[in-house]
Amino acid sequence: MGATLNPYLSFRDTALRAMEFYQSVFGGDLIMTTFGQFQMGDESEKDKVMHSMLTTPGGMVLMASDTPAGMDYTPGTNYSVSLSGEDEAELRRYWDKLSDGGTVAMPLNKAPWGDTFGMCVDRFGVSWLVNIAGEPES
Protein backbone atom coordinates (compact mmCIF):
# COMPACT_ATOMS: atom_id res chain seq x y z
CA MET A 1 0.00 0.00 0.00
CA GLY A 2 1.33 3.43 -0.94
CA ALA A 3 1.24 6.64 1.00
CA THR A 4 -2.11 8.33 1.55
CA LEU A 5 -2.58 12.06 1.21
CA ASN A 6 -5.42 13.64 3.13
CA PRO A 7 -6.17 17.07 4.54
CA TYR A 8 -5.70 17.89 8.21
CA LEU A 9 -7.79 20.80 9.36
CA SER A 10 -7.18 23.05 12.35
CA PHE A 11 -9.92 24.82 14.26
CA ARG A 12 -10.23 26.99 17.36
CA ASP A 13 -12.81 25.37 19.65
CA THR A 14 -15.07 24.09 16.81
CA ALA A 15 -13.40 20.83 15.69
CA LEU A 16 -16.11 18.66 17.25
CA ARG A 17 -18.96 20.52 15.52
CA ALA A 18 -17.05 20.76 12.24
CA MET A 19 -16.21 17.06 12.11
CA GLU A 20 -19.78 16.09 12.99
CA PHE A 21 -20.91 18.33 10.12
CA TYR A 22 -18.47 16.66 7.70
CA GLN A 23 -19.70 13.26 8.87
CA SER A 24 -23.26 14.39 8.02
CA VAL A 25 -22.04 15.35 4.53
CA PHE A 26 -19.88 12.32 3.70
CA GLY A 27 -21.07 9.62 6.12
CA GLY A 28 -18.53 7.22 7.57
CA ASP A 29 -16.90 6.57 10.91
CA LEU A 30 -15.67 9.42 13.10
CA ILE A 31 -13.05 8.82 15.78
CA MET A 32 -12.15 11.60 18.21
CA THR A 33 -9.83 12.00 21.16
CA THR A 34 -9.61 14.98 23.50
CA PHE A 35 -6.63 16.60 25.16
CA GLY A 36 -8.05 15.42 28.49
CA GLN A 37 -8.02 11.78 27.42
CA PHE A 38 -4.24 12.02 27.10
CA GLN A 39 -3.76 14.35 30.10
CA MET A 40 -2.39 17.04 27.79
CA GLY A 41 -2.88 20.79 28.01
CA ASP A 42 -4.48 22.63 30.87
CA GLU A 43 -7.81 21.91 32.52
CA SER A 44 -9.65 24.56 30.47
CA GLU A 45 -8.82 22.70 27.23
CA LYS A 46 -9.45 19.14 28.38
CA ASP A 47 -12.62 18.78 26.23
CA LYS A 48 -11.08 20.18 23.05
CA VAL A 49 -10.34 17.79 20.19
CA MET A 50 -6.70 16.68 20.14
CA HIS A 51 -7.18 14.47 17.08
CA SER A 52 -10.10 13.32 14.96
CA MET A 53 -10.36 11.19 11.86
CA LEU A 54 -13.33 10.69 9.58
CA THR A 55 -13.10 7.65 7.29
CA THR A 56 -15.84 7.40 4.67
CA PRO A 57 -17.23 4.29 3.00
CA GLY A 58 -15.62 5.47 -0.27
CA GLY A 59 -12.16 5.63 1.31
CA MET A 60 -11.80 9.38 1.90
CA VAL A 61 -10.01 10.39 5.10
CA LEU A 62 -10.33 13.79 6.80
CA MET A 63 -8.45 14.65 9.99
CA ALA A 64 -8.77 17.64 12.31
CA SER A 65 -8.00 19.05 15.73
CA ASP A 66 -8.53 22.11 17.87
CA THR A 67 -5.58 24.48 18.14
CA PRO A 68 -4.70 25.14 21.80
CA ALA A 69 -5.04 28.75 22.97
CA GLY A 70 -1.26 29.13 23.30
CA MET A 71 -0.68 28.39 19.61
CA ASP A 72 -1.17 30.67 16.60
CA TYR A 73 -4.34 30.06 14.60
CA THR A 74 -5.30 31.78 11.34
CA PRO A 75 -8.37 30.17 9.74
CA GLY A 76 -8.80 29.79 6.02
CA THR A 77 -5.45 31.01 4.79
CA ASN A 78 -3.31 27.92 4.36
CA TYR A 79 -5.35 25.15 2.76
CA SER A 80 -8.11 23.97 0.48
CA VAL A 81 -9.70 20.57 0.39
CA SER A 82 -10.17 19.06 -3.05
CA LEU A 83 -12.90 16.58 -3.93
CA SER A 84 -12.71 15.05 -7.38
CA GLY A 85 -14.03 12.07 -9.26
CA GLU A 86 -16.44 10.85 -11.91
CA ASP A 87 -19.64 10.23 -9.93
CA GLU A 88 -21.55 13.42 -10.71
CA ALA A 89 -24.52 12.70 -8.45
CA GLU A 90 -22.31 11.98 -5.46
CA LEU A 91 -20.09 15.03 -5.98
CA ARG A 92 -23.06 17.34 -6.54
CA ARG A 93 -24.62 16.04 -3.32
CA TYR A 94 -21.38 16.87 -1.45
CA TRP A 95 -21.28 20.31 -3.11
CA ASP A 96 -24.86 21.09 -2.10
CA LYS A 97 -24.21 20.18 1.53
CA LEU A 98 -20.83 21.89 1.77
CA SER A 99 -22.01 25.14 0.21
CA ASP A 100 -25.22 25.24 2.30
CA GLY A 101 -24.72 28.00 4.85
CA GLY A 102 -21.36 28.91 3.35
CA THR A 103 -20.13 31.13 0.52
CA VAL A 104 -19.87 30.08 -3.12
CA ALA A 105 -16.68 31.59 -4.58
CA MET A 106 -17.19 29.97 -8.01
CA PRO A 107 -20.43 28.18 -8.89
CA LEU A 108 -20.27 24.51 -9.85
CA ASN A 109 -20.26 24.84 -13.66
CA LYS A 110 -18.58 23.48 -16.77
CA ALA A 111 -14.91 24.49 -16.79
CA PRO A 112 -12.70 25.19 -19.83
CA TRP A 113 -10.83 21.90 -19.31
CA GLY A 114 -14.09 19.97 -19.75
CA ASP A 115 -14.83 19.10 -16.13
CA THR A 116 -17.45 20.63 -13.89
CA PHE A 117 -15.71 22.70 -11.22
CA GLY A 118 -16.69 24.91 -8.29
CA MET A 119 -15.19 26.55 -5.24
CA CYS A 120 -16.89 27.31 -1.94
CA VAL A 121 -16.13 28.13 1.65
CA ASP A 122 -18.29 26.15 4.08
CA ARG A 123 -19.93 27.50 7.23
CA PHE A 124 -16.77 26.73 9.23
CA GLY A 125 -14.46 28.75 6.96
CA VAL A 126 -12.96 25.76 5.12
CA SER A 127 -12.25 26.25 1.39
CA TRP A 128 -13.42 23.41 -0.88
CA LEU A 129 -12.68 22.66 -4.54
CA VAL A 130 -15.05 20.24 -6.29
CA ASN A 131 -14.12 18.79 -9.69
CA ILE A 132 -16.39 16.39 -11.59
CA ALA A 133 -14.59 14.65 -14.47
CA GLY A 134 -16.00 15.40 -17.92
CA GLU A 135 -15.07 15.62 -21.58
CA PRO A 136 -12.80 18.41 -22.88
CA GLU A 137 -14.53 21.01 -25.01
CA SER A 138 -13.75 20.76 -28.72
Buried (B, 14 or more C-beta within 10 A) or exposed (E): EEEEEEBEBBBBBBBBEBBEBBBEBBBBEBEBBBBBEEEBBEEEBBEBBBBBBBBBEEEBBBBBBBBBEEEEEEBEEEEEBEBEBEEEEBBBEBBEBBBEEBEEEEEBEEBEEEBBBBBBBBBBBBBBBBBBEBEEEE
